[in-house]
Amino acid sequence: RDWSSDVCSSDLLLLCNPPYGERLGDNDQACELYAKMDSLWLDFPNWDIGVITSNENFQESFGHKTSRIKKLKAGNLDTSFYVYTRIKKEEK
């Protein structure tokens, strides 16, 4: 069954914690991944997006301005929770 029409029509939250470039890969590889994550913005237009990362280049690499940033601790790392609240189709 093709679930894409069901999933893409819902108002949901996509929450992710991608590699920071600390233990897995390096900063350049992390920024490349963040740039590719732009497909999430395009593929899930009704979804809000939340990303937890300690990489200070996330927002610039992702290419979208956040609605809100919340500072968090993840073990001994200072991280940020980037919240992207999307404009719902019915509000346009």
Steps between C-alpha positions, in 0.01 A plus 500: 500500500618853423483688832634829365160663445386406853820614670551819300147621564539486880623772734788327673838564659819360356758488781859404428839496663747480207876456547670814631842438348638413844521119521371410153673672212621857512344845479511510118322164473238610752435822306464302175239281670313806633487647149351173367240509777335780300312219324302453825380860468380435147366145541299567817351850455239467780740365760669700773870412531712475814875441490738450793867570430808658652625609158485880486486490118173304488256778412724645229563155348133398519405819320188598694447750780383342823182599682665447837828374648508339844834430672535144638760273659569159346735336746800731515418671168327834467240452229220697338149387416401672174122520462351570158126569522356474154216708355217257447335491158164614635664811654650619169 
